[in-house]
């Protein structure tokens, strides 16, 4: 649907929990925009690279008009701006062209979605001449012969790409692979290598490294303390403990808010069981989800959006850490403004 359907419960959550907590200006550093018809052959088989299936049922696209309407409904009275990227599982030419077009229209920074074999000169041209702020590599865009369980960061964010980002001081939005997520020793080693070898590349570890349950932590936050060149976002992450730990590790200057729109239009709340996350959704609203291991239905009626659940989690972490208003404004706006060169 275009925009979001605001319920009485949404209004209650906004008025009682979020409106006064959130600053007047917000920057959402992680948004996907694309239109229908940009799919490429094999998109439906993308899960072989470790992608989950449930994200595809939330929205068939997200136009810039839809995004702005959604912001106005979910954040009434607030000034919300975005950092854009296309949908990296779709046709990269089409989705990149659309993202940069609407990004320039709105004066929103825009990432260039890449494939593992995208030539370095193409990336350089995208940043220097076309106005992209950096690159968005993705695990699904790694070589086809590598099984999902074996994909490593450098299989789709290559050293050739990182050298260009380092040279240009460009930004990289990195979604890490592998079933062990943040605690995976290969991921940790390669993130540290990026930190050490490419200090001028501004690499953001998306979703807190996909740490959606406390079991995903391992010793990652201790190991990554020395990675002082990396940034982190808590995009589409409802785990207050994870947000708390990443702020304790990285401080309030290298953590940012992102939504993963349109995914966070989803009406849900999240629980974890046996180290795995489950999205609990109203029965029937997303069709038959009985075979999806990350989905569970409920007959409960008071269920708000993924966006509000993520912000509730951040608020819980902020209160636990006794963050100041200035700290909260940094994480929800000022850090992204500084990193992406956005005026606020």
N, C-alpha and C positions, 0 to 999 in steps of 0.2 A: 504494500500500500504506500501511497505518497504521504510523507510525513509520518506521524505516529498518532494513534488513537489514545488520547489522554483520559485516563479513568479517574474516578473520585479518589481511589487509593493512591494513584500517582500524585494527585494534587495534595493529598495529606502528607505523603513522604516529602514532597518538595517544600511545603510550607513549614512543616514541623522539624525536618531534619537537615535539609540541604540549602535552602535559600540563603539563610543568614551565615551559614558556614562557608559557602563558596564566595570567592572574590567577584567583583563586578566584571572583571575581564578574565577570560579563560582562553588558553590555547590548547587545542586538541592536536597532539603531534603525530597521530597515527590514524589516517582516514583513507579508505579505499573508494574511489569513484570510477564508475564505468557504466556503459549502457548495454542493453540487451543487443545481441547480435555480434558481440566481440569474442564469443567463445571460439576456442580452437579445437581442432580434432584431438580427441583423447582427454579432454577436460574432465569428463565423468570418471575416467580411470585414474585421476590424480592421486587417489588415496594410496596407490601402490608406493608412493614416496613418503608415506607416513602422515598425510593430511587426514584430518577427521572429516566425516561426511555431514555432520549436523549444521555446519555453518552455511551450507548451500540452501537450507530450507527457510532461512530468515528473510532473504530479499533477493530478487532476481537481478537487481542492479542498484546503483545509487548515483543518480544525477546530482549535479551541483545544486539544482533547485530543490530537490528532495532533501539534501543535506541541510540547506539553510532553513527550510521549513521545519525540519525535525529539531534543529537547534532552537528555533524560536518557540517551539512547543515544549521542549524538555527543559529549557533554561530561560523562562520568561523574565525579561528585565535585565538579562546578562548579555554582554558582548562576547560572543564565542567565535573564534577563528580557528582555521584548520591548517594542518600540513597534509598535503594530498599525495596519493600514489594511486596507480591503477590497480587492477586485480591481477596479481602476478601469474595466475594459472590460465589466463586468457591470452588472446593474440597480443603480443607485447607491442607491436607497432600501433595497433588500434587503441589499446588502453593507455599507452604512453602519450599518444597524440591528444586524446581526449583530456587526460589529466593536466597536461601542460597548458592546453587551451583554456580550460576553466580556471586553472590556477592563476594564469596571467590576468584573466578577467576580474578575479577576486583579490588579486595581490596576495595569494597564498603560496608559500613555498611548495615545491613539487619534486618528488623523487622519480628517478628513472628506473623502471623495472628492468632487470637484466636476466640473461641466460648465462649459463656457465661459460659458453664460448663467445659471448659478446666481445667484439674486438675492443681493445683498450682505447683505440682512437675514436671509436664510436661513443664510448663513455666520455672521453675528453670533450668531444664535440657537443654532446648533450649538456654538459655542465658549462662549458666556456661559451658556446654559441647559442644554445637553445634555451638556456635559463633554468635548467634543472638544478636543484640544490645538492644533489648527491644521488646515490643509487639504492635500490631496493632489490637485493638478491633474494632468492627463495629456494628452499630445499627441493621443491618440485621441479626446479629448473636446473637440476644436476644431470650428469650423463645418464642416459636411459639404462645402461648396463649395470649400474650400481644399485643393489637392493636397498629398499627403504631403511632397513635396520643398520646398514653399513655406511650410509651417507655421512660425510664429515663436512664441517664448515667450509674447508678449502676446496671441496668438490663443486661448490656453486658460488662461493665468494673467493675467487682465485687471488693468488699473489699478484698477478698482473693487474687485476682490478684494484686491489688494495694499494698498489704503488701509485696508480693514478689518483686515487682518493687522497693519499698521503701527500702527494706533490701539490695538489690543488687545495688541500685543506677542506675537502668535501665531506659531506655527512653520509653515513651508511646506516641504514635501518636493517638490523640483523635478527632474523628469526632462527634460533638455533635448532638443530635436528636431534634425532636419536631418542629412543624410548625412555632413557633415564633422565632426559631433559637437563636441567641445570647441574645435577650432581654427576653427570657423565664425565669420566676422567679425560676422554678425548676432547669433549667440548671445552672443559676447563683449560686443558693444555693449549688448545688452539686460540681460545679467547685471550689467554695470557701472551701468546705469541703475537697476536694482533696488537695488543697493548704495547708490547716492547718494540716491535719492528716498525710499526706505523703510527708513531705518536701524533702526527699531524692530521691523520684521518679521524674524523669525529664519529666514532662508532657507537651506536645506540643498541644495547641488548634489549630487544623487545620482549614484552610480557614477563619481565623479571626472569628471563631465560626459561619461560614456560613452566615456572614453578607454581603449580596450581594446588598443590597439597604440601603439607609439611614434610612428607616423605620424599619430596623432590629436592629438598635442601641438601642433604648430606653434609659435607663440610665446605660446600661451595662458597658461602659467604665469608668464611675464614680464608679460604684459598684466594678469593678474588679481592681481598682487601688491598693488595698492592697494585691492582689494575687501575691506577688513578687517571688513566687517559680515557677510560670507557664511561659512557653514559648509560642510563637505564630508564626504561619506561614500564609502567604497570598496566599497560594496555590490556583490556579484556581480562583482568585478573581481579577476582573477588576475594582473594585470600588476604585478610588483614595481617596475618602473621608474616606473610611474604613481603607485603609492602613495608611493614615495620622493620623487618630484617634488612631489606635493601637500603632503606634510609639510614639505618644504623651503620651499615657498611660503607655506603658511598657519600653520606651526608646529604644535606638539603639542596646542594648546588648541582648535583649530577643526576637527579631523579626527576622524571616528568610524567605528566598525565597524557594518556592516549586512549581512544575509545574503541578503535577497530570498526567504526561505523562502516557499513550498516549492521554489523553483527550485533551491536549493542542495542538495536531496536527490539531485540528478542525479549519476550515477556517470560521471566524466569527468576529463580534463585538457585544458588549453587551449594551443594554439599560434597563432602568427600567420604568415601568408604574404601577401606583397604588400600589407601594411597592413591586412589583414582577419583577424579572429579566427576560429578553428575550434575547436569542441568535439569532442574525440576521445573516442568512447564505445565500450563493448564491443559487438561485432557482434550485431545482432538484438535487443538489449535494449529499444530504443525503436521497433521496427518499421522500416518502410522510410524511411530518411532520405536516400536517394540524391539527391533533388531539392532538398534543403535546403543552401544555400550556406554555412551556418555549422556544418554537421555533417560528421563523418568517422568511419567505423567502423574498429576495429582488433581483432585477435585477441589482444592483450595481456591478461593476467589480473590483473596488479597495478595496479588502477585504483581510487582512492578517490573520495570524494564531492567535489562542487563546494565544499561548505563547508570541507573540509579543504584543498583546493587554494587557496582564497582566503586562509585563515589561514597556509598555507605561504608565500604571496607576501608577506603582511604581515610574517611573521617574517624573510624575506630582506631586505625593505626596512629593518626595524628594526635588523638586524645591520649593514647597510651604513651606516646613519646613527648607529650606536652609541647607540641609544636606551636610556635607563635603565629600570629596572623601573617607576619612577613615570611616565615617559613612556608606556610600554606600557599601564599601568593607566588613564591618562587616555584614551587612544584607544579602548581596549576597554570602558571602563566609566564613568569619572568625568566625561568631557565630556558624555556623554548624560545622566547623572544630573543634572548641573548644568543643562543646557539644558531638560530635561523635568521638572525638579523631583522627581526620584525619590530616595527615601532608599536609601542603600547601607550 
